[in-house]
Amino acid sequence: MKNSSRRGFMGKAFGAVAGVGAVASLYAMKRTWDPLPSVKAAGFTTLDMSAYKENELVTEKWRGKPIFVLKQNAEMVKKAQANPKDMERLIKIGNDYFMVCVGLCTHLGCIPGYNPDEQSFLCACHGGMYDFTAEVTKAPPPRGLDIPPFKIDGMKIVLGEEGPEYKKMLETGVTLKV
């Protein structure tokens, strides 16, 4: 009898150790499949829109791409209100309007420069021009600068998340999915 109770104990102990080892192995495998925190963080960028100044272009970075942020002044908003298509490209946060777009020309991917006096963008590579809403005013670019996915969160905007305002822009054809 003593041998069988010892044998039973050894079997149960071996089973418990094997069970703990299997759970630890599965946990380790799951952790290797999960994206790193740095990779997760690279997907979203939060911008505090109260920090921007009117008619001053600020270039942010999102997923390795330049993001242009331009707070519209009263003159720009008045011009944009004359053309409903221009107003569709602007993002209203609080009482202010912003142009937020990926700062890469839709022709060949060059980075356009902003001229605050003329309130326009010029892509020096092939002479393409965009207005203050990032809409094409002179070819060869095939469309306006793309608008990144965004979600409005109070006075902040979260790039990389699709909010209702961005989904509306996609549905109406204002921008393409980036």
trRosetta pair geometry for C-beta under 8 A, 3 or more apart (Angstrom, degrees):
i j d omega theta_ij theta_ji phi_ij phi_ji
1 4 5.9 -61 -152 38 37 107
1 5 6.4 30 157 -15 71 106
2 5 6.1 -60 -149 38 31 105
2 6 6.3 29 155 -17 66 109
3 6 5.7 -58 -147 39 31 110
3 7 6.1 33 153 -22 66 108
4 7 5.4 -50 -141 37 33 114
4 8 6.3 39 155 -22 64 103
5 8 5.5 -47 -146 34 33 115
5 9 6.5 37 152 -20 62 103
6 9 5.8 -53 -150 35 32 113
6 10 6.4 31 153 -18 65 106
7 10 5.8 -54 -147 37 31 111
7 11 6.4 34 153 -21 63 106
8 11 5.7 -55 -150 34 30 113
8 12 6.4 26 155 -15 65 106
9 12 5.8 -58 -148 39 30 108
9 13 6.2 30 154 -19 66 108
10 13 5.7 -53 -143 39 30 112
10 14 6.2 32 157 -19 64 106
11 14 5.9 -55 -146 38 27 110
11 15 6.3 29 154 -19 63 109
12 15 5.6 -54 -146 37 31 115
12 16 6.4 32 155 -21 65 105
13 16 5.8 -53 -148 34 30 110
13 17 6.5 28 155 -15 64 106
14 17 5.9 -56 -148 39 31 109
14 18 6.2 29 155 -17 65 109
15 18 5.7 -57 -145 39 28 111
15 19 6.2 32 155 -22 64 107
16 19 5.7 -54 -147 35 30 114
16 20 6.5 27 156 -15 64 105
17 20 5.9 -54 -147 38 30 108
17 21 6.2 32 153 -19 64 110
18 21 5.6 -56 -146 39 30 114
18 22 6.3 33 155 -23 65 104
19 22 5.8 -52 -147 33 29 110
19 23 6.5 27 155 -15 64 105
20 23 5.9 -55 -148 38 32 110
20 24 6.3 31 154 -18 65 108
21 24 5.7 -56 -146 39 30 111
21 25 6.3 31 155 -21 64 106
22 25 5.7 -54 -148 35 30 112
22 26 6.4 29 155 -17 65 106
23 26 5.8 -55 -147 37 30 110
23 27 6.3 32 153 -20 64 107
24 27 5.7 -54 -147 36 31 113
24 28 6.4 31 154 -18 65 106
25 28 5.8 -55 -148 37 31 110
25 29 6.4 31 154 -20 65 105
26 29 5.7 -52 -146 35 32 111
26 30 6.4 33 154 -20 65 105
27 30 5.8 -54 -149 35 30 111
27 31 6.5 31 153 -20 63 106
28 31 5.7 -54 -149 35 32 113
28 32 6.7 30 154 -19 64 103
29 32 5.9 -56 -153 34 33 109
29 33 6.7 28 152 -17 65 107
30 33 5.8 -61 -153 36 34 110
30 34 6.7 38 151 -28 67 102
31 34 5.8 -48 -148 24 34 113
35 39 4.2 -111 175 86 110 130
35 40 5.4 135 102 -53 118 83
36 39 4.6 96 57 3 80 102
36 40 7.2 -146 95 -4 43 85
37 40 5.5 -53 -146 37 36 113
37 41 6.1 35 156 -19 68 107
38 41 5.7 -54 -144 38 30 112
38 42 6.5 39 153 -29 62 103
39 42 5.7 -49 -151 25 32 115
39 43 7.5 40 151 -28 58 98
40 43 6.1 -53 -169 16 37 114
41 44 7.0 -82 -158 51 38 82
42 63 6.3 98 156 -99 91 60
43 63 7.0 35 -117 -78 39 104
43 160 4.8 135 153 -170 67 145
44 158 5.8 -12 -164 -176 107 98
44 159 6.7 151 -156 77 49 59
44 160 4.2 -135 -96 66 55 138
44 161 6.2 29 -116 -34 110 97
45 60 6.7 150 145 152 146 126
45 61 7.4 -179 -104 90 158 54
45 62 4.6 -118 12 -103 141 94
45 67 7.7 -179 78 10 148 154
45 158 7.4 156 77 -159 40 51
45 159 4.4 -6 57 51 92 113
45 160 6.4 110 13 -11 68 116
46 153 7.5 -44 -136 49 108 134
46 156 5.5 5 -174 177 98 127
46 157 7.4 161 -152 81 53 41
46 158 5.2 -20 -99 -103 77 73
46 159 7.6 -156 -74 17 27 74
47 60 6.1 -66 -93 -87 125 167
47 69 6.7 -171 -178 -87 157 155
47 156 6.4 157 78 -159 45 73
47 157 5.0 -13 58 58 100 90
47 158 8.0 -175 19 -81 70 28
47 159 6.8 53 -11 -20 108 105
48 51 5.0 68 97 -8 100 112
48 155 6.6 30 -159 117 70 96
48 156 5.4 -39 -100 -101 52 89
49 52 6.1 -41 -165 12 55 115
49 69 7.9 -144 -119 -169 79 133
49 71 7.7 134 -174 -90 87 107
49 93 4.8 38 89 97 164 156
49 94 7.6 -175 97 8 123 112
49 96 7.1 -177 147 78 117 129
49 98 6.2 -95 -145 -50 123 152
49 155 5.5 -138 53 171 94 71
49 156 6.4 176 -2 -108 87 28
49 157 5.8 71 -50 -10 116 101
50 94 7.8 64 -84 -9 88 153
50 155 4.9 17 -38 164 106 135
52 56 7.0 -172 -175 71 78 99
52 58 6.0 -122 -119 6 101 137
52 69 5.9 -113 -102 132 146 117
52 71 4.3 154 121 -36 116 124
52 98 7.2 79 71 -112 157 117
53 56 4.3 28 79 24 100 135
53 71 6.3 -172 101 45 20 134
54 71 5.0 -91 -97 104 45 106
54 72 7.0 -20 -140 115 85 19
54 73 4.0 83 -180 -79 127 89
55 70 7.3 22 -123 -169 28 95
55 71 7.3 -69 -16 78 34 75
55 72 7.7 54 -63 -141 65 28
55 73 5.0 -19 -34 -22 105 119
55 76 7.1 169 -80 -30 92 134
55 116 5.3 97 160 -152 100 104
55 119 6.8 -68 -133 -102 106 96
56 70 7.6 178 74 -133 32 67
56 71 7.1 6 44 37 75 98
56 116 7.1 4 -94 -102 46 137
57 68 5.9 -31 -159 -156 105 97
57 69 7.4 138 -157 70 53 48
57 70 5.1 -22 -100 -88 71 96
57 114 4.2 112 -23 45 157 164
57 116 7.3 -142 -7 -72 96 95
58 68 7.7 134 73 -158 45 48
58 69 4.8 -25 65 63 95 100
58 70 7.7 172 22 -75 68 47
59 66 5.0 -26 -164 -162 112 106
59 67 6.9 137 -161 67 55 47
59 68 6.1 -27 -101 -96 70 58
59 69 7.7 177 -87 18 22 78
59 103 6.1 -19 -127 -25 102 164
60 66 7.6 129 69 -164 41 54
60 67 4.4 -30 67 66 91 107
60 69 6.0 43 -7 -13 112 118
60 159 7.8 167 108 -14 136 154
61 64 7.0 7 -175 -109 101 15
61 65 7.2 149 -155 70 60 36
61 66 6.6 -40 -100 -104 64 45
61 67 6.7 -177 -88 12 12 93
62 65 5.8 -32 72 60 72 87
62 67 4.9 45 8 -36 112 131
62 148 6.1 60 92 -154 151 171
62 159 4.6 -70 -118 123 150 147
62 160 6.6 -157 -169 -49 118 98
63 160 7.2 134 -38 -91 114 110
65 102 5.4 -21 150 -146 135 102
65 103 7.3 160 160 42 84 76
65 104 6.5 -71 -157 -22 107 122
65 148 7.7 160 84 -83 134 129
66 102 7.2 104 79 -171 59 57
66 103 3.7 -55 105 56 107 124
66 104 6.9 132 49 -47 94 78
66 111 6.1 49 37 -124 152 120
67 100 6.7 4 175 -170 105 84
67 101 7.2 170 -156 87 65 28
67 102 6.2 -45 -104 -105 65 45
67 103 6.3 -169 -106 -11 9 97
67 148 6.2 -48 -114 -2 116 141
67 159 6.6 -62 -103 -109 164 160
68 99 7.1 -18 115 115 102 95
68 100 7.2 173 87 -146 59 37
68 101 5.3 -10 55 61 101 79
68 102 7.7 43 12 127 85 7
68 103 4.3 115 -36 -78 98 102
68 114 7.4 140 -145 -53 130 131
68 134 7.2 148 77 -85 134 128
68 145 7.1 2 36 142 130 161
69 98 6.3 -18 -163 -171 82 118
69 99 7.4 156 -154 82 34 58
69 100 5.4 4 -107 -105 74 80
70 98 6.8 146 75 -161 47 65
70 99 4.4 -7 58 55 102 104
70 100 8.0 -167 26 -68 64 43
70 114 7.3 179 -89 -132 130 153
70 132 6.5 -139 128 -168 147 81
71 96 6.0 -23 -153 175 102 129
71 97 7.6 124 -162 82 56 50
71 98 5.6 -36 -102 -103 55 81
72 76 4.1 -133 -160 94 92 129
72 77 5.1 114 133 -57 127 81
72 80 7.0 -34 -149 -4 153 143
72 90 6.4 -14 -23 -133 146 133
72 96 7.2 158 50 -178 80 78
72 97 4.2 -20 39 85 130 100
72 98 6.7 -150 -5 -87 87 26
72 99 6.6 95 -55 -19 98 91
72 132 6.9 108 -112 145 91 123
73 76 5.2 97 51 9 65 104
73 77 7.3 -129 100 -5 33 90
74 77 5.8 -56 -147 37 32 110
74 78 6.3 34 154 -22 66 106
75 78 5.8 -55 -150 34 30 113
75 79 6.5 29 152 -17 64 105
76 79 5.7 -55 -150 37 32 110
76 80 6.2 29 153 -17 66 109
76 97 7.7 -150 104 82 107 122
76 119 6.3 -165 -94 -157 105 145
76 132 5.1 -99 -138 117 120 155
77 80 5.6 -57 -145 40 31 111
77 81 6.2 36 154 -26 65 104
77 90 7.8 117 -113 -158 76 173
77 97 5.4 134 -98 26 106 140
78 81 5.8 -51 -147 30 29 113
78 82 7.2 37 150 -26 58 98
79 82 5.9 -52 -166 21 35 115
79 83 7.7 -7 152 14 64 100
79 86 7.3 -62 120 120 78 165
79 132 7.6 79 78 45 135 128
80 83 6.5 -78 -158 54 39 84
80 86 4.0 -137 -143 121 77 120
80 87 5.1 126 149 -71 100 67
80 90 6.1 50 174 -25 159 140
80 97 7.3 -157 62 138 156 161
80 132 7.7 -99 -61 84 109 106
80 133 5.9 121 -110 -64 116 129
81 86 8.0 -81 -31 79 21 112
81 87 6.1 63 -98 -71 47 124
82 86 7.8 21 63 37 67 134
83 86 4.3 71 85 2 105 110
83 87 7.2 174 92 -11 58 83
84 87 5.5 -54 -150 35 41 114
84 88 6.6 50 151 -29 68 99
85 88 5.7 -47 -156 23 34 117
85 89 7.4 31 150 -18 60 102
85 135 7.1 89 127 -110 106 156
86 89 6.0 -58 -162 30 38 110
86 90 7.1 33 148 -21 67 105
86 131 7.4 -48 -119 92 119 138
86 133 4.5 -179 -155 -16 85 166
86 135 6.3 -98 -103 -5 76 144
87 90 5.8 -57 -153 30 41 112
88 169 7.0 140 164 -115 91 81
88 172 6.4 -115 -163 111 138 146
88 174 4.9 -146 137 -98 112 131
89 99 6.8 19 131 -123 100 90
89 133 4.4 100 82 171 133 110
89 134 6.4 -158 169 55 138 91
89 135 6.1 -147 -27 -53 165 101
89 144 6.6 -71 -116 140 143 164
89 147 7.1 -167 -153 -59 76 132
89 169 7.9 89 -111 -132 44 120
89 174 5.8 -178 -86 -169 67 117
89 175 7.9 114 -123 -51 81 98
90 97 4.4 7 170 -174 132 112
90 98 6.6 140 -165 64 78 34
90 99 6.0 -56 -109 -77 73 68
90 133 6.1 -75 -56 -127 88 102
91 97 7.0 140 69 -159 40 60
91 98 4.9 -32 65 66 95 91
91 99 7.6 148 16 -95 86 21
91 100 5.7 -12 11 14 138 111
91 150 7.1 -23 -113 90 154 150
91 152 7.2 177 -180 -74 113 116
91 157 7.1 52 140 -103 152 142
91 165 6.6 88 -131 147 92 146
92 96 7.3 160 -150 87 58 38
92 97 5.5 -32 -94 -98 68 71
92 98 7.9 165 -88 18 21 75
93 96 5.9 -22 68 69 76 88
93 98 6.2 4 13 2 112 121
93 152 6.0 -166 -103 -137 95 119
93 155 6.2 105 161 -138 113 49
93 157 6.7 -89 -81 -56 146 104
94 155 5.9 21 -43 -105 120 89
98 157 7.8 -121 75 -32 154 151
99 132 6.4 -167 -22 155 155 64
99 133 5.5 -159 -104 -133 126 40
99 134 5.5 154 -178 -13 124 105
100 147 6.5 76 92 -144 77 88
100 148 7.0 -79 139 37 101 91
100 150 6.5 57 101 -54 146 158
100 157 6.7 -126 -74 128 168 165
100 159 7.9 -144 168 -89 133 107
101 134 4.4 112 -9 -125 162 174
101 144 7.5 -98 -127 146 151 95
101 145 3.9 83 153 115 143 116
101 146 6.2 137 -163 78 91 37
101 147 5.3 -63 -106 -91 74 58
101 148 7.3 146 -148 -8 29 77
102 145 6.2 -163 63 173 63 94
102 146 4.6 -3 32 73 117 95
102 147 7.4 -161 -5 -97 81 11
102 148 5.5 110 -56 -53 92 94
102 178 5.9 149 -37 -122 143 148
103 111 5.6 32 140 -142 101 88
103 112 6.9 -133 -169 42 78 79
103 145 7.0 2 -104 -155 31 139
104 109 4.9 -14 -177 -147 114 60
104 110 7.3 139 -157 66 63 24
104 111 6.4 -45 -101 -88 54 63
104 145 7.4 134 59 -141 46 94
104 146 7.6 -10 60 29 90 106
105 108 6.2 8 92 49 116 58
105 109 6.1 -99 60 -36 78 4
105 110 4.5 10 16 54 129 75
105 111 7.2 -133 -16 -72 89 14
105 112 5.6 112 -70 -43 95 97
105 123 4.3 68 -92 -113 140 147
105 125 7.0 -146 36 34 163 126
105 128 5.9 119 -149 66 124 142
105 141 5.7 -119 -173 -93 89 120
105 145 7.5 -65 -108 -97 33 87
106 136 7.9 -81 46 -66 124 117
106 141 4.7 87 61 -163 90 103
106 142 5.7 -108 124 49 114 78
106 143 5.1 -80 128 60 167 77
106 144 7.2 76 -9 93 144 17
106 145 6.5 -160 -32 -102 103 40
106 146 6.6 125 -86 -31 108 89
107 110 7.4 -12 66 19 99 97
107 123 6.8 150 29 114 125 163
107 125 7.5 -170 86 82 126 124
107 126 6.0 -109 125 47 158 137
107 128 5.5 -177 -18 -38 140 154
107 140 5.1 81 -120 103 136 96
107 141 4.4 -97 -43 -94 97 63
107 142 6.8 138 -91 -6 63 75
108 125 6.1 -113 60 120 126 155
108 126 7.0 103 9 -9 123 128
110 123 5.1 116 82 -162 121 104
110 124 7.1 -131 156 52 146 69
110 125 4.1 -171 -46 -16 160 134
110 126 7.8 164 10 8 143 85
111 123 7.9 168 94 -122 19 82
112 121 4.0 59 137 169 135 112
112 122 6.0 163 -161 77 95 26
112 123 4.3 -62 -92 -74 92 73
112 124 7.8 150 -127 -7 54 67
112 128 7.3 -88 -93 89 121 97
112 130 6.3 65 142 19 174 118
112 145 7.6 -108 23 -77 133 126
113 121 6.7 158 78 -154 34 68
113 122 5.6 -21 59 60 87 82
113 123 7.9 152 14 -91 67 31
113 124 6.7 34 5 -30 114 106
114 120 7.6 177 -147 97 59 29
114 121 5.3 -35 -94 -97 64 76
115 118 4.4 21 105 38 122 102
115 119 7.4 -66 92 -11 74 16
115 120 5.7 -4 52 61 102 72
115 121 7.5 174 13 -93 76 26
115 122 6.6 38 -17 -5 115 109
116 119 6.7 23 -161 -79 36 55
119 131 7.1 19 124 -170 88 71
119 132 4.3 -26 167 -62 100 122
120 129 5.8 4 169 -172 124 104
120 130 6.5 162 -167 83 75 49
120 131 5.6 -48 -112 -119 85 42
120 132 6.7 -76 -80 -49 46 67
120 137 6.8 -60 -139 29 124 146
121 129 6.6 152 82 -159 60 54
121 130 4.0 -2 54 56 112 101
121 131 7.7 -46 18 18 83 6
121 134 6.9 28 6 -112 142 63
121 145 7.6 26 56 -37 165 133
122 127 7.5 -33 -165 -148 92 41
122 128 7.6 150 -159 84 46 49
122 129 5.6 -17 -103 -104 65 80
123 126 6.4 -1 110 47 109 72
123 127 7.1 -9 78 57 77 8
123 128 4.1 7 43 59 121 95
123 129 7.3 -143 16 -70 78 34
123 130 7.7 67 -24 -10 97 99
123 141 6.9 110 13 -49 149 119
124 127 7.6 25 -145 -72 26 43
125 128 7.7 -3 62 15 86 99
126 140 5.3 -38 127 31 136 123
127 138 6.8 -72 139 123 85 125
127 140 7.6 79 67 4 81 88
128 136 6.9 -55 -171 -135 103 97
128 138 6.1 178 -150 91 41 81
128 139 6.6 -51 -112 167 85 22
128 140 5.5 -85 -76 48 106 61
128 141 4.2 90 -157 -19 147 99
129 136 7.3 103 83 -160 55 56
129 137 4.7 -54 105 66 103 97
129 138 3.9 47 31 32 105 108
130 134 5.1 2 170 -147 135 41
130 135 6.3 145 -157 66 82 27
130 136 5.9 -49 -101 -95 73 39
130 137 6.3 141 -127 6 18 89
130 141 7.2 -12 -65 48 97 156
130 144 6.5 105 -134 -139 114 73
130 145 6.0 26 -129 -23 163 104
131 134 7.3 -83 69 -16 59 14
131 135 5.4 -9 38 56 103 85
131 137 5.1 97 -44 -45 89 124
133 144 7.4 -36 114 -146 83 143
134 144 5.0 95 124 -179 77 104
134 145 3.8 -74 -177 37 121 110
134 147 7.9 139 82 -69 146 83
135 144 4.3 -46 -112 -94 46 126
136 139 6.9 47 172 -82 129 51
136 141 5.0 -156 -106 83 121 108
136 142 7.7 -143 -54 98 159 13
136 143 6.5 -146 -19 -177 126 14
136 144 5.5 -129 -19 -76 75 58
141 144 7.8 85 129 -91 129 19
143 146 7.8 58 103 -69 115 72
143 176 7.4 81 97 -14 161 113
144 175 7.6 -80 81 -95 106 74
146 175 5.5 102 -152 -158 62 104
146 176 5.9 -61 -120 52 110 84
146 178 5.1 127 146 -79 135 110
147 150 7.4 -75 161 2 96 114
147 166 7.2 -162 122 -129 116 88
147 169 6.1 -47 70 146 146 157
147 174 6.9 4 11 120 138 102
147 175 4.0 -98 32 -81 98 159
147 178 7.6 -144 85 -25 36 124
148 159 5.2 22 113 -152 134 104
148 160 7.4 -18 158 -57 116 47
148 178 5.2 -64 -114 46 60 153
149 159 7.0 109 80 -168 63 55
149 160 5.9 50 81 -140 106 11
149 161 6.3 -170 135 71 106 18
149 162 4.7 -58 -159 -77 117 74
149 166 5.4 85 -145 177 58 160
149 177 7.7 21 -61 -146 103 72
149 178 6.6 -141 -18 48 79 99
150 157 5.2 -8 -168 -179 121 107
150 158 6.6 144 -158 73 63 49
150 159 5.5 -30 -98 -101 83 54
150 160 8.0 50 -93 15 46 35
150 161 7.0 32 -160 66 22 68
150 162 7.8 49 45 -112 25 35
150 163 6.2 -43 112 20 55 109
150 165 7.2 -37 88 79 95 110
150 166 5.2 154 49 -64 65 126
151 157 7.2 153 74 -161 40 60
151 158 4.7 -16 58 57 94 104
151 161 4.1 -42 -3 100 125 110
151 162 6.7 51 -61 98 98 11
151 163 3.1 132 -120 -49 70 111
151 165 7.8 144 -125 36 40 97
151 166 7.0 -69 -70 0 55 124
152 156 7.7 145 -163 85 50 48
152 157 5.8 -31 -104 -105 58 75
152 158 8.0 -160 -75 17 11 78
152 163 5.8 -170 14 117 66 172
152 165 6.1 51 -9 7 114 139
153 156 4.7 -26 74 74 94 97
153 157 7.1 160 24 -98 78 22
153 158 5.6 50 -7 -21 124 108
158 161 4.7 10 111 28 115 123
158 163 7.7 112 56 -40 97 117
162 166 5.1 -124 -148 85 67 131
162 167 5.9 82 168 -59 106 89
163 166 5.3 97 53 11 67 101
163 167 7.1 -128 103 -5 35 92
164 167 5.6 -55 -144 38 34 113
164 168 6.4 39 156 -23 66 103
165 168 5.8 -53 -154 31 30 113
165 169 6.8 32 148 -19 62 103
166 169 5.5 -52 -154 33 37 114
166 170 6.6 39 149 -20 67 101
166 175 8.0 -52 -157 57 76 133
167 170 5.6 -50 -151 34 36 113
167 171 6.4 36 151 -20 66 105
168 171 5.7 -54 -147 36 33 112
168 172 6.2 17 160 -6 67 111
169 172 6.2 -64 -142 46 27 100
169 174 4.1 -76 -159 58 83 124
169 175 5.1 21 145 21 116 102
170 173 7.8 35 176 -70 28 27
170 174 7.6 -65 -53 45 22 82
170 175 6.5 -52 -83 72 57 82
170 176 7.8 75 -125 -137 78 21
170 177 6.4 39 -122 -66 122 82
175 178 7.7 -35 160 -34 118 95
